Amino acid sequence: MTNFIETYQENFHQVYKICGVKFKIKCKKYEIFNFQKIDVNVKNYKYVHLMNNGLHSVNIINFINRYFDNSEHCFIFPCIMFYKTQVKLKGIKNVFYCSLDSIDMNTTNKIIIHGLFDSNLVKALCKHKYLLSKTYWFIWGGDLYSAPNSQMDNYVRTNVAGILTSFDKEIYEEKYGRCNSYFDVTYPHDMTADTVTQNLKEEGITHIQINNSADGTTLEMLDILSKFKDENIKISTILSYVSAGQKDFSLKIMKKGYEIFGSKFNPIIEFMPEEEYANYLASLDIYISNQDRQQGNGNSTFVYSLGGKVFLKNNTTVFKKYNSIGIKIFDTYQIPDMSFEEFCYFDENEKQKGILLLKERMKDETKVKQWRNFFDA
């Protein structure tokens, strides 16, 4: 009989598929998780990580458990967790799902918020204000750039003990004033050169990606690149993802992309597994972020580390920081005045210098040092 029955979880339902017929039973909010829900004894943990949904959370949990004492760290999801996230974290004993109201963090040394998107988390921190003096906010991007402008949100973001970010300190201080403390800390990279298993480069074709998500600035860049439509190019853009605070422009992007570039336009409309996505990114010659803020940095650094040319807006924090430390990033605002040859050209010495510096920043050893400095501070 087991050959005819398939069980799995889907959109907070337990699904039973019997002889091809689906039966769905709705789960209680917590039953879908393979993690402890209540009575989390955080008194045994020095560091409590409040996690945000998404696969980035999986990578940082695995990283910290690999390189640090996992008896000192626990990871709490106070929000609904995507099924893909659950599957990847199944069996990890220091991962929990519960409300902040159900735990006592008086003895915890540090609380680290990984992406401050959850309004319930903001409410809980306002309710338990004493926690803010040991709470540190790891900024993801959209949680800063598109943060709600309410009294409660501003209070929490202004009064955290410190921020963890490599690029966004300046933006934080423009919005909230001087931060109480600052740590230059980054996540481990999801992909490295070892993740690439297949060469998908097409000889004679310049493969260009615009942005890492389906937002309106892609439309502008399609117009700018239209002058190259008769060149041997392939224009790709990610439409399977919309960044926090942005509207979904997928249909408009697809319409304009095909109108201008025809069969040279390649919209990515489905999520790819990590290995497949790494192979895809490795096929890029040029990566353009036309977005107005720091985002998709993992994509751009990965492409750069493999020898691709990266364009960012010159007023973004990543552009400023990378160029200041010798990693040559090109200016998106200069593309309208470039010939195709100028657009594609990247001095080999400049490229290799940037790759060496970037690979050093991407090493696990570098990330471990950053996190250890923070934990021990």
C-alpha positions as CSV (number, residue, x, y, z in Angstrom):
1,M,0.0,0.0,0.0
2,T,2.9,2.4,0.7
3,N,3.6,2.5,-3.0
4,F,0.3,4.2,-3.6
5,I,0.5,6.7,-0.7
6,E,2.6,9.8,-0.7
7,T,2.7,12.3,2.2
8,Y,4.2,15.8,2.3
9,Q,3.5,19.3,3.6
10,E,2.2,22.1,1.4
11,N,1.1,25.6,2.4
12,F,0.5,24.6,6.0
13,H,-1.5,21.5,5.1
14,Q,-0.5,17.9,5.5
15,V,-1.1,16.3,2.0
16,Y,-1.9,12.6,1.5
17,K,-1.8,11.5,-2.2
18,I,-3.5,8.1,-2.6
19,C,-3.5,6.6,-6.0
20,G,-3.0,10.0,-7.5
21,V,-5.8,11.7,-5.5
22,K,-4.9,14.5,-3.1
23,F,-6.4,14.9,0.3
24,K,-5.4,17.9,2.4
25,I,-5.7,18.3,6.2
26,K,-5.0,21.8,7.5
27,C,-2.3,21.8,10.3
28,K,-2.3,24.0,13.3
29,K,0.2,26.9,12.9
30,Y,2.9,25.0,14.8
31,E,2.3,21.4,13.8
32,I,3.9,21.8,10.5
33,F,7.3,22.4,12.1
34,N,9.7,19.7,13.1
35,F,11.0,21.9,15.9
36,Q,10.3,22.5,19.6
37,K,7.5,25.0,19.8
38,I,7.2,26.1,23.5
39,D,9.2,26.2,26.7
40,V,12.5,27.0,25.0
41,N,15.1,27.1,27.8
42,V,17.3,29.8,26.5
43,K,19.0,30.2,29.9
44,N,21.5,27.6,28.7
45,Y,22.4,29.7,25.6
46,K,24.7,32.8,25.6
47,Y,23.5,33.9,22.2
48,V,19.9,33.9,21.0
49,H,19.4,34.4,17.2
50,L,16.0,35.6,16.1
51,M,15.7,34.4,12.6
52,N,13.9,35.6,9.5
53,N,12.3,33.4,7.0
54,G,14.3,32.4,3.9
55,L,17.2,30.2,2.9
56,H,19.8,32.8,3.9
57,S,18.8,31.9,7.5
58,V,19.7,28.2,6.8
59,N,23.2,29.2,5.6
60,I,24.0,31.3,8.7
61,I,22.7,28.7,11.1
62,N,24.8,26.0,9.5
63,F,27.8,28.3,9.5
64,I,27.6,29.3,13.2
65,N,27.0,25.7,14.2
66,R,30.0,24.5,12.2
67,Y,32.5,27.1,13.5
68,F,31.3,28.0,17.0
69,D,30.1,26.1,20.1
70,N,26.5,25.2,19.3
71,S,25.8,24.7,23.0
72,E,26.1,28.5,23.3
73,H,23.8,29.4,20.3
74,C,20.1,28.9,19.7
75,F,18.0,30.0,16.7
76,I,14.4,31.0,17.2
77,F,11.9,31.5,14.4
78,P,9.1,33.7,15.7
79,C,7.4,33.7,12.3
80,I,6.0,31.1,9.9
81,M,8.8,29.2,8.3
82,F,8.8,28.2,4.6
83,Y,8.7,24.5,4.0
84,K,12.0,24.6,2.1
85,T,13.6,26.2,5.1
86,Q,12.1,23.6,7.4
87,V,13.5,20.7,5.3
88,K,17.0,22.1,5.3
89,L,17.0,22.6,9.1
90,K,15.3,19.4,10.1
91,G,17.1,17.6,12.9
92,I,19.2,20.6,14.1
93,K,18.6,20.5,17.9
94,N,19.2,24.2,18.6
95,V,16.5,25.5,16.2
96,F,13.1,26.4,17.7
97,Y,9.8,27.9,16.7
98,C,8.1,30.0,19.3
99,S,6.8,33.4,20.4
100,L,9.2,35.7,22.2
101,D,6.5,36.1,24.9
102,S,7.0,32.5,25.9
103,I,10.7,32.7,26.7
104,D,12.9,34.4,29.4
105,M,16.1,35.9,28.0
106,N,17.3,37.5,31.2
107,T,20.5,35.5,31.3
108,T,21.3,35.7,27.5
109,N,24.4,37.7,26.6
110,K,23.3,38.8,23.2
111,I,20.2,38.7,21.1
112,I,20.8,38.9,17.3
113,I,18.0,39.8,15.0
114,H,18.6,38.4,11.5
115,G,16.5,40.7,9.3
116,L,14.0,42.9,11.1
117,F,10.9,42.4,9.0
118,D,8.4,40.9,11.5
119,S,6.0,43.5,13.0
120,N,5.2,41.0,15.9
121,L,8.9,41.0,16.8
122,V,8.9,44.8,16.9
123,K,5.9,44.7,19.2
124,A,7.5,42.2,21.5
125,L,10.7,44.2,21.8
126,C,8.6,47.3,22.6
127,K,6.8,45.3,25.3
128,H,10.1,44.0,26.7
129,K,12.2,47.1,26.3
130,Y,14.9,45.8,28.7
131,L,15.9,43.4,25.9
132,L,17.0,46.2,23.6
133,S,20.1,46.9,25.6
134,K,21.5,43.5,24.4
135,T,19.8,43.2,21.1
136,Y,21.8,43.6,17.8
137,W,20.3,44.0,14.4
138,F,21.9,42.2,11.4
139,I,20.6,44.3,8.5
140,W,19.4,42.4,5.5
141,G,18.6,45.5,3.3
142,G,14.9,45.8,2.8
143,D,14.4,45.9,6.6
144,L,16.3,49.1,6.6
145,Y,15.6,50.7,3.3
146,S,11.8,49.9,3.4
147,A,11.4,50.0,7.2
148,P,7.9,51.2,8.4
149,N,8.0,54.7,9.6
150,S,6.0,54.2,12.8
151,Q,6.8,55.4,16.3
152,M,7.2,51.8,17.5
153,D,9.4,50.7,14.6
154,N,11.6,53.8,14.9
155,Y,11.9,53.3,18.7
156,V,13.2,49.7,18.3
157,R,15.6,50.4,15.4
158,T,17.0,53.5,17.2
159,N,17.5,51.7,20.6
160,V,19.1,48.4,19.6
161,A,22.5,47.9,21.2
162,G,24.2,47.8,17.9
163,I,24.0,47.0,14.2
164,L,25.8,44.3,12.1
165,T,26.4,45.3,8.5
166,S,29.2,45.6,6.1
167,F,27.6,48.3,3.9
168,D,24.7,50.0,5.5
169,K,26.0,51.9,8.5
170,E,25.8,55.2,6.7
171,I,22.2,54.6,5.6
172,Y,21.3,53.6,9.2
173,E,22.7,56.7,10.7
174,E,21.0,58.9,8.1
175,K,17.7,57.5,9.2
176,Y,18.1,56.9,12.9
177,G,21.1,58.9,14.1
178,R,24.4,57.5,15.4
179,C,24.3,53.8,16.2
180,N,25.1,52.6,19.7
181,S,27.7,50.2,18.3
182,Y,28.7,48.9,14.9
183,F,30.2,45.6,13.7
184,D,31.4,44.9,10.2
185,V,30.0,41.4,9.8
186,T,28.8,39.5,6.8
187,Y,27.1,36.2,6.1
188,P,28.9,33.2,4.5
189,H,28.5,33.0,0.8
190,D,25.9,30.5,-0.5
191,M,28.0,29.8,-3.6
192,T,31.7,29.6,-4.4
193,A,33.6,28.5,-7.4
194,D,33.4,24.9,-6.1
195,T,29.6,25.1,-6.5
196,V,29.9,25.4,-10.3
197,T,29.7,22.0,-11.9
198,Q,28.9,22.9,-15.6
199,N,30.1,25.4,-18.1
200,L,27.1,27.1,-19.6
201,K,28.9,29.9,-21.4
202,E,27.9,30.4,-25.0
203,E,30.8,31.2,-27.3
204,G,30.5,34.5,-29.0
205,I,27.6,35.6,-26.9
206,T,27.9,38.3,-24.2
207,H,25.5,37.2,-21.4
208,I,24.1,40.1,-19.3
209,Q,22.0,40.0,-16.2
210,I,19.9,43.0,-15.0
211,N,19.0,43.1,-11.3
212,N,18.3,40.3,-8.9
213,S,14.6,40.8,-8.6
214,A,11.5,42.0,-10.6
215,D,11.4,45.7,-9.8
216,G,10.9,48.8,-11.9
217,T,14.5,49.8,-12.4
218,T,14.8,46.7,-14.7
219,L,12.5,48.5,-17.2
220,E,14.8,51.5,-17.3
221,M,17.9,49.4,-17.9
222,L,16.1,47.5,-20.7
223,D,15.6,50.8,-22.5
224,I,19.3,51.8,-21.9
225,L,20.6,48.5,-23.3
226,S,18.3,48.7,-26.3
227,K,21.1,50.4,-28.3
228,F,23.0,47.0,-28.1
229,K,20.0,44.9,-29.4
230,D,21.8,44.1,-32.7
231,E,24.9,42.8,-30.9
232,N,25.5,39.1,-30.0
233,I,24.0,39.3,-26.6
234,K,21.7,37.5,-24.2
235,I,19.7,39.6,-21.7
236,S,18.6,37.7,-18.5
237,T,16.7,39.0,-15.5
238,I,15.3,37.4,-12.4
239,L,11.5,37.5,-12.2
240,S,11.0,34.7,-9.7
241,Y,11.7,37.0,-6.7
242,V,10.5,40.4,-5.5
243,S,12.6,42.3,-2.9
244,A,11.0,43.6,0.3
245,G,9.3,46.9,-0.2
246,Q,9.2,46.6,-4.0
247,K,6.2,46.2,-6.4
248,D,6.2,43.3,-8.8
249,F,6.9,44.4,-12.3
250,S,7.3,40.9,-13.8
251,L,4.7,41.2,-16.6
252,K,5.8,44.7,-17.7
253,I,9.5,43.5,-17.7
254,M,8.6,40.4,-19.8
255,K,6.6,42.5,-22.3
256,K,9.3,45.1,-22.8
257,G,12.1,42.6,-22.8
258,Y,10.6,40.6,-25.6
259,E,9.5,43.7,-27.6
260,I,13.1,45.1,-27.6
261,F,15.3,42.0,-27.7
262,G,13.1,39.2,-29.0
263,S,14.7,35.8,-28.6
264,K,17.8,37.4,-27.0
265,F,15.7,38.1,-23.9
266,N,15.8,35.4,-21.2
267,P,13.5,35.9,-18.2
268,I,14.1,33.6,-15.2
269,I,10.6,32.9,-13.9
270,E,11.2,29.9,-11.6
271,F,13.5,29.5,-8.6
272,M,16.5,27.3,-9.3
273,P,18.2,24.9,-6.9
274,E,21.5,26.3,-5.6
275,E,23.8,24.3,-7.9
276,E,21.8,25.1,-11.0
277,Y,21.7,28.8,-10.1
278,A,25.5,28.8,-9.5
279,N,26.0,27.3,-13.0
280,Y,23.7,30.0,-14.4
281,L,25.5,32.9,-12.7
282,A,28.8,31.5,-13.9
283,S,27.6,31.9,-17.4
284,L,27.3,35.7,-17.0
285,D,29.8,38.0,-18.5
286,I,28.2,41.2,-17.1
287,Y,26.0,41.8,-14.0
288,I,24.1,45.1,-13.7
289,S,22.4,46.2,-10.6
290,N,20.3,49.2,-11.6
291,Q,18.6,49.2,-8.1
292,D,18.8,52.2,-5.9
293,R,20.1,50.4,-2.8
294,Q,22.4,47.6,-1.8
295,Q,20.8,44.3,-2.7
296,G,21.8,41.1,-4.5
297,N,25.3,41.5,-3.3
298,G,25.8,37.7,-3.1
299,N,25.0,37.5,-6.8
300,S,27.3,40.3,-7.9
301,T,30.3,39.2,-5.8
302,F,29.9,35.6,-7.1
303,V,29.9,36.8,-10.7
304,Y,32.9,39.1,-10.1
305,S,34.8,36.3,-8.3
306,L,34.5,34.2,-11.5
307,G,35.8,37.1,-13.7
308,G,32.5,38.9,-14.7
309,K,32.1,42.6,-14.9
310,V,29.8,44.3,-12.4
311,F,27.9,47.6,-12.7
312,L,26.3,49.3,-9.7
313,K,24.9,52.8,-9.1
314,N,27.7,55.0,-7.9
315,N,25.6,56.3,-4.9
316,T,25.1,52.8,-3.4
317,T,27.0,51.7,-0.4
318,V,28.5,48.6,-2.0
319,F,29.9,50.6,-5.0
320,K,31.5,53.1,-2.6
321,K,33.0,50.5,-0.2
322,Y,34.3,48.1,-2.9
323,N,36.0,50.8,-4.9
324,S,37.5,52.3,-1.8
325,I,39.3,49.0,-1.0
326,G,40.5,48.4,-4.6
327,I,37.7,46.2,-6.0
328,K,36.8,47.9,-9.3
329,I,33.1,48.2,-9.7
330,F,31.7,50.0,-12.7
331,D,29.1,52.8,-12.7
332,T,25.7,52.0,-14.0
333,Y,25.1,55.7,-14.7
334,Q,27.9,55.6,-17.4
335,I,26.3,52.9,-19.5
336,P,24.2,55.3,-21.7
337,D,27.4,56.9,-22.9
338,M,29.3,53.7,-23.6
339,S,30.0,52.0,-26.8
340,F,29.5,48.2,-26.8
341,E,33.3,47.7,-26.7
342,E,33.6,50.0,-23.7
343,F,30.6,48.3,-22.0
344,C,32.3,44.9,-22.3
345,Y,35.9,45.8,-21.6
346,F,37.5,45.0,-18.3
347,D,41.3,45.6,-17.9
348,E,42.8,42.2,-17.0
349,N,45.1,43.5,-14.2
350,E,42.3,45.5,-12.6
351,K,40.1,42.4,-12.8
352,Q,42.6,40.0,-11.2
353,K,43.4,42.5,-8.4
354,G,39.7,42.7,-7.6
355,I,39.1,39.0,-7.8
356,L,42.0,38.3,-5.3
357,L,40.6,40.9,-2.8
358,L,37.1,39.7,-3.2
359,K,38.0,36.0,-2.7
360,E,39.8,36.9,0.5
361,R,36.6,38.6,1.8
362,M,34.5,35.6,0.7
363,K,36.6,33.0,2.7
364,D,35.0,31.3,5.6
365,E,38.1,32.2,7.7
366,T,37.4,35.9,7.1
367,K,33.7,35.4,8.1
368,V,34.6,33.5,11.2
369,K,37.0,36.3,12.4
370,Q,34.2,38.9,11.9
371,W,31.6,36.9,13.9
372,R,34.1,36.0,16.6
373,N,35.0,39.7,17.1
374,F,31.3,40.4,17.5
375,F,30.5,37.5,19.9
376,D,33.6,38.3,22.1
377,A,33.1,42.1,22.1
